[in-house]
Amino acid sequence: MNRNRRKKKKALLILFLSLIVLVSAFIAYRFIAFNLWITSDAGVLQPYPRVLILNEIMNHDNELILDKNIAGIEEAIINANSQDRIVLNLSRSDIRFNLLRTKSYVKVFLQTAIPNDRSKTTCIKFLNILTRRNDGWKVRSTQDISIE
């Protein structure tokens, strides 16, 4: 009887340790994959495929987006990054979400012009971190990736 009890305890301990190892491996994989995603194009200053603003004109494809989360994220990116500046080009990469889809991460390319001389432009790539609030999204923080 004691042998069976010891075997059960040992099996439960092995199961528990295996679960800890699997969860740790999953967390490490997500962390490494996320950091590789951020740095994959850090040195290249070029627009992303999803254009939000081109030549100071907003892309109106947002109405065609069926997913309300993506439309809300794009709207928040445009609102947060086009205030108090002349935006020539604004584009975004693919969107990464956390496990509960309450936080999203988007790499953004922004090209702005100087108000007095529109021929002088500057480009920047950064990471927008957005959080879900009620039914909408809001840019909470920004991290620079590369600047020209």
C-alpha positions, 0 to 999 in steps of 0.5 A, spaced: 500 500 500 505 504 501 508 502 495 502 504 491 502 511 494 509 513 493 508 511 486 502 516 485 506 521 489 512 520 484 507 520 478 504 526 480 511 530 482 513 528 475 507 530 472 507 537 475 515 538 473 513 536 466 508 541 466 512 547 469 518 545 464 512 546 458 510 552 461 517 555 461 518 553 454 512 556 451 514 563 455 521 562 453 519 561 445 514 567 445 519 571 448 524 569 443 519 569 437 517 576 439 524 579 440 526 576 433 520 579 430 521 586 433 529 586 430 527 583 424 527 589 420 530 594 425 535 597 420 531 598 414 527 604 413 522 603 408 514 602 409 510 596 411 505 593 406 499 596 410 499 603 408 494 607 412 496 614 410 500 616 403 502 622 401 498 626 406 492 622 404 488 617 408 487 610 406 480 609 406 481 601 406 479 601 413 472 601 412 473 594 408 476 591 414 471 586 417 475 585 424 473 590 428 479 589 432 484 591 427 480 597 424 480 599 431 487 598 432 489 602 425 484 608 427 488 608 434 495 608 430 493 614 425 490 618 431 496 617 436 501 618 430 498 624 426 497 629 431 501 635 431 505 633 425 505 633 418 504 625 416 507 624 409 507 616 410 504 612 415 504 604 414 504 598 419 506 591 420 502 585 422 499 586 429 501 581 434 497 580 440 498 577 447 495 571 449 488 574 452 488 579 446 488 585 451 494 588 448 497 589 441 504 590 438 504 594 431 511 596 428 509 603 425 513 606 419 512 614 419 515 619 414 514 626 416 515 633 413 518 640 416 512 645 416 516 650 413 520 646 408 516 640 406 522 637 402 526 636 408 523 629 411 525 624 417 523 617 417 522 613 423 520 606 425 517 604 432 513 599 436 506 602 438 504 598 444 496 598 444 491 596 450 484 595 449 479 599 453 472 598 453 470 597 445 476 600 443 484 601 442 489 606 445 496 607 444 499 606 451 507 607 449 512 607 443 519 604 443 523 607 437 526 601 433 530 606 428 531 613 426 533 616 419 
